[in-house]
Amino acid sequence: MTLFAIIFYLLLLDALVANIIARFGEKRYVRHFRLMSRFFPITKGWTTYYLVLVLYIGYLTMR
């Protein structure tokens, strides 16, 4: 497994977790991480865009 593949799978895992938090745990995220949620608000649009971008980069590199 190459270094690039490891980085890609870590980014993919991060994007999936961010989407799960945005869809199901937004209130808990804001309640437990008040300061961080002010600077990095978790929204469904941003996390979906992040997931699509990671998948697109993975698709381009696998070609």
C-alpha positions in Angstrom: 0.0 0.0 0.0 1.5 3.3 -1.0 1.6 6.4 1.0 -0.9 8.1 -1.3 -3.4 5.3 -0.7 -3.1 5.6 3.0 -3.6 9.4 2.9 -6.6 8.9 0.5 -8.3 6.4 2.8 -7.7 8.6 5.9 -9.3 11.5 4.0 -12.2 9.3 2.9 -12.8 8.2 6.5 -12.7 11.8 7.6 -15.2 12.9 5.0 -17.5 10.0 5.9 -17.4 10.8 9.6 -18.0 14.5 8.9 -21.1 13.6 6.9 -22.4 11.4 9.6 -21.9 14.1 12.2 -23.6 16.7 9.9 -26.6 14.5 9.3 -27.2 12.9 12.7 -25.2 14.7 15.4 -25.1 18.4 14.6 -26.7 19.4 18.0 -24.3 17.3 19.9 -21.3 18.7 18.0 -22.4 22.3 18.8 -23.1 21.5 22.4 -19.8 19.7 23.1 -17.5 21.7 20.9 -18.8 25.3 21.3 -15.6 27.2 20.4 -14.7 24.9 17.5 -18.3 25.0 16.2 -18.1 28.7 16.0 -15.0 28.7 13.7 -15.8 25.4 11.9 -19.6 25.1 11.6 -20.6 21.7 10.4 -23.2 21.9 7.6 -24.6 19.3 5.3 -23.6 21.2 2.2 -20.0 21.7 3.2 -19.5 18.0 4.2 -21.2 16.7 1.1 -18.9 18.9 -1.1 -15.9 17.6 0.9 -17.0 14.0 0.3 -17.5 14.5 -3.4 -14.1 16.2 -3.7 -12.4 13.4 -1.9 -14.1 10.8 -4.1 -13.3 12.8 -7.3 -9.6 13.0 -6.3 -9.6 9.2 -5.6 -11.2 8.6 -9.0 -8.6 10.7 -10.8 -5.7 8.9 -9.1 -7.1 5.4 -9.8 -7.4 6.0 -13.5 
